[in-house]
Amino acid sequence: MTKNNCLLLIFPKTGGFIFIFAIIVVYLLTTVSKTAFGENNTILNLSAKIETFSGKDTVISIFKEDFESGNLSGWKQTDDWEVSASEKIAGNFSLKHLSKPISGNSSLFHNVSADLNLVDLEWAFTFKNGKWDPSSSNRFLFYLTADTIVPDLINGYAVGVNISGTSDLLNLWRIRKGKADSLIVQTDMDWNGSNLATINVKRTTRGKWTLNYLKSGETNLKSFSGTDRSQFSFKNIGITFKYTATRSGQLWIDDVSVSQLAAELFIQELAFINPHSILLTFNKPINPASVRSGNFILTDENNRNISVTQAKIMAGSDNSIELSFGNVDGIELRLSVSGISDLSGKIISPEIRTFSYSFSPEVGTILINEILFNPFSGGVDFVELVNVSEVPVPIHRLKLASRNDTLALKQIYPVSTEERYLYPGQFLVCTKDSAIVAAQYFTSDPETFCLMKTLPSYSDDAGTVVLLNDSLEVIDEFSYSAKMHSTFLADENGVSLERISLEKPTSDRSNWASAASSVGFATPGLPNSQIESETEIQDEITPEPKVFSPNGDGHNDELTIKYSFGKPGYIANVRIFDAIGRQVKFITKNESLAQAGSWLWNGESDSGQELNLGVFIILVEVFDEDGQVKRFKKTCTIVDRLE
C-alpha cells in the first residue's frame, strides 16, 4: 500500500455534507507497509489525531512528498541529501542526509506558496535522528514558510530543535533574516538520541498557531499553542541541518505535506459609522440568517449593559454587519460576538473585542465658551471649552492656537499631554495656573481645570482663539475684542467674555457678553452668568421671606431678593425705602447681572444701624445697553420675632 491522503465523505441522516480530513490517518495507512524504523522495526501509530471540518469546508493539498518516487525532483540544493532505503522512516524510501567528512550546514528547499491572510494552513512531517543528542552544534529545523532559499536571509517560521542554539525542546520560532527572532510555541518534548516524531502544525489567518507532536512508541498526541500575526511572503518550505562530522548522515525526514483549509470566520475590522452604530467587517461572507441583535452583547468599562437595538447586513456588502446601539456613558466598550456563521454554516468562535468609545473631535462637538484675556493684576488668562456633543471628546487630541496679522495659525499647543476625556455637557478650563484662577474666582470643581504647559498669548485688546484637533482642523474659532465688553464696566481687568447661547455661532459678536459682577466677573468651570435660557422666563423679582426678623436667632434673619430675567446682560440698582419714602439702604449700584440670581439684606441701614420694625419698599431698577429700563416695586416687613 502506498501513502495516500484520506478524505472521507459521510452523508448523515440529518442531511448535508461532513468532510473529515484524517491528517494523521495518512500515516496510519502507510504503516501497513512501512515497517522499518531503524534497528527496532518500530511501528509509529499516528491514529490519535483526526481533524473534522463541517459544512462545505474543504481541505486542499497544496504540497505532498513521501519520497516514494526515489528522487528529489523539484527540490533545490540537493547536493547533501538523498532518497534512501537505509533506516527509512516508512515506505520504501525516506529523505536522508549524506555523510560528510567535516562539519557544516545543509539545506533543502521546495517551492510552496500561499496567502497567509486568506487561508488557514496545516503542515505535517516526520523527523528522525540517529544515536546523538542535539546541541548548538548539531541541530535541525523545518521551515514552514520561507521568503527565500538563502538561509541567512530567510524571513518566516520554523519548527525544530535548538533553533536558537540554547534548547533541546521542540519549538516553533519566528525567523527574521535567518535568525531566531521570537519564540511562538514551546513544547515539552526534549529531543534526544534516536528520537522519531511526527509533527503537525496549524496556523489560522488570525495568527493562532497550534503545534502537535506524537513520538514513536507513544499513543497520546500532545498539543501546544501560541500567537503571532506577523506577515511574511510564503514562497518555500525547507529543511536545515547543522552538524558535526560524526553526526552527518544521521537525520531522516519523511511524509511532508502542506494543506490549505478554509479560514475560520472572524472579525477583521471594527469601525464607527456614527456615535450609535459600528461596522463589523468579517474575513469572508456571512450568512444573513445568522445576523440577530441577540448575538451581540455590548458593555462599558463598568460592566453596564448597552442595548443593541439592531444588527443587519450592510447594504452592498456580504461580509459586513451594521450594529446599532443606545446611549453610552463610558469610554471603553466591550463587544461579545457569537452565533454568526459563514455561508457554509460554520459558526464563529465566540469573540470579544475591546475598543475606545471616542472620536477625533469634529466641528460642532466642542465649543469655546468663555475667555479671560485681560486678567486681574497677578492673574492669568484662561479659555473655557464645553462639550456639546453626545459622546466623550478626547482632550489629548485637542490643540489651542492663535492667529498672526496675516491670519496664519501660530502658537499651536496641545491642550493635554495625558489621555483625558471631556464628557457631554462638561466644561474644561484651559490655563497655565489653575491655582491662581481658583483663588480669584469662585469655582466648585477643580476637575474642570486642565493645566497647560504653554497657553497661546492672547492680547488684552483683541485676538483670536482657535481650537484645533490633532489633524489641525479648526473645530471652533473666536475673534474677540475688548470693545465687546459692557459699556457700563468701570474696569475691564479681570472680566471674562462669556458665550450667551450654545446654539448661535461662535463668530456672532452679539453672542458674547461680559461676565456679570454678581458672580465675580467670571465663571470658570461653571455655567455662564450670561447664558441664555432655553425656556422663556418672565421678568420677576421675589423677596423671600416677605416677613423676616433680623434678631440673630438664626431663623429668617435675612431677606433674599431673588431675580430672574428673560435675557442676560441687565445692569441693576437696588434700593430700600421706609414706609414714608426715605431711602434707608442702597443694596447694589450699577451691578451687571446674570440672567438669574439674588441679593441679601440683613435689615440694616447704609450706616449699619438696625432699622425700626415695619413695612419697607424694595425698588429694583434694571436697564440694558439699548436703553431699555424696567422697574419693580416689592414690599417686605421687619418684625422682632417670628412664631
Buried (B, 14 or more C-beta within 10 A) or exposed (E): EEBEBBEEEEEEEEEEBBBBBBBBBBBBBBBEEBEBBBEEEEBBBBBBBBBEBBBBBBBEEEBBBBBBEEEBEEBEBBEBBBBBEEBBBBBBBBBBBEEBEEBEEBBBBBEBEBEBEEBBBBBBBBBBBBEBBBBEEBBBBBBBBBBBBEBEEBBBBBBBBBBBEEBBBBBBBBBBEBEBBEBBBBBEBEBEEBBBBBBBBBBBBBBBBBBBBBBBEEEEBBBBEBEBEBEBBBBBBBBBBBBBEEBBBBBBBBBBBBBBBBBBBBBBEBEBEEBBEBBBBBBBBBBEEBBEBEBBBBBBBEEEEBEBEEBBBBEEBEBBBBBBBEEBEBBEBBBEBBEBBBBBBBBBEEBEBEEBBBBBBEEEBBBBBBBBBBBBEEBBBBBBBBBBBEBBBBBBBBBBBBBEEEEEBBBEBBBBEEEBBBEBEBBBBBBBBBEBBBEBBEBEEEEBBBEBEEBBEBEEEEBBBBBBBEEEEEBBBBBBBBEBBBEBBEEBEBBBBBBBBBEEEBEEEEBBBBBBBBBBBBBBBBBBBBBBBEEEBEBEBEBEEEEBBBBEEEEBEEBBBEBBBEBBBBBBBBBBBBEEEEEBBEBBEEBBBBBBBBBEBEBBBEEEEEBEEEEBBBBBBBBBEEEEEBEBEBEBBBBEEEE
